[in-house]
């Protein structure tokens, strides 16, 4: 079992940047893939980015070119860097990890993009 805790959310102005962190309660060396999803009010949860074993990354169409996902295995943390944020990026961002076939989610971090 693993617990995932997101941090780094908050209020950002349009065009700004943000880094979200997802800290795991145990080593993430076997936690693959890991990723970020988001859910805006009244909308379905959607893919933001994932990183698989070997480092392959996948990004949602709405964030391609503006986001980077990466891991620091020594810190048991997965990060999401977001640039050129837009109001439509406003959502709760969830971290997800898969460990031995079981899927785990964090509690979510609110990101609000507004002037």
N, C-alpha and C positions, 0 to 999 in steps of 0.2 A: 504494500500500500504506500501511497505517497500523497502528501498534502502540498498544494500549490498556492502560493500567496502572491497576488499582484500588488505592485506599488508604482508610483510615479504619475498617476493620473492627476487631472486638475483642469483648471481653466486656462485656455491658451487663445491668443488672438489669431485671426486668420493670417496665414503666411508663417506662423510660428512653428516651433519644433518641440518635440517631446520624446522622452525615452521612458518606456515602460519596462519594468522588471518583473520577472516571475521566478520567485525563489522556491525551490523544492525542499522538502523535509528530509531528503536522502540523496544519495548520489544519483546523478542523472545520466550516468554512463550507459545505463540500460533503458533509459526513457526516450524512446523514439517511436514515431516522430513527436516533436513538440511543436506547438504553434499558438497562434493568436487568432481569435475570432472576435467579432463584435456584434452587438445587437442594439439597434436604435429603437426608440419607442414606436410600437405599432408595426415593426418589421421583423422578419426572420433573422436568426443568427446567421452571419455570413463569414466566410473565410477572409482573413487578413493576410496571414503568412504562415507557412510551416517550414520546418527544417527537418530533414530525415537523416538517417544514419549515413555517414559519408559526406554530409554537408550539403546535399542538394536542397535547394530552396524553391518554394512555390508561393506566388503572391496573387491575391485577388486582383481582378481587373481594375477595381476602383482605386487601388493604392499603388499599382505598379509604377516604379520610378520615383516613388515618394517615401517608401518604407524599406527598412533593412532589418532582417531577423538574424540574430546570431546568439551563440551560446558560449558560456564560460563554464566548462565542466568543473574546473577547480572550485568555483563558487556555487555550483549547483543551480545556476541561474540562466534563464533564457531572456533575451532582451528584444525589444522592438523599438527601433528608432523611426520616428515619423517626422517628415519635413513638409514644408509648404502645406500646412494643415488648412482644411476648408471647413466651413460650417457643417457640411454634410458628413464630416468625419465624427461628429458628435455621436457618442454611443457609450455603452458599457463594454469594455474590452475584457475578454476572458482568455486566460491561459489554459491550454490543454496539453496533456501528455498521455502517452500510451506506454504502459509497463506490462510486459508479458501478456498482451492481449486485452488488458483491462484499461479503460479510459478514465482519466481523472480530469476534473475541471477546478479551476480556482473560483473564488467568490466574485471576481470581477472588479474592475477599476473604471470609474467614470472619467471620461474625457469629454470636455465641453469646449467647442471652438466658437468663440463669439467675441465681437468687438465691444 
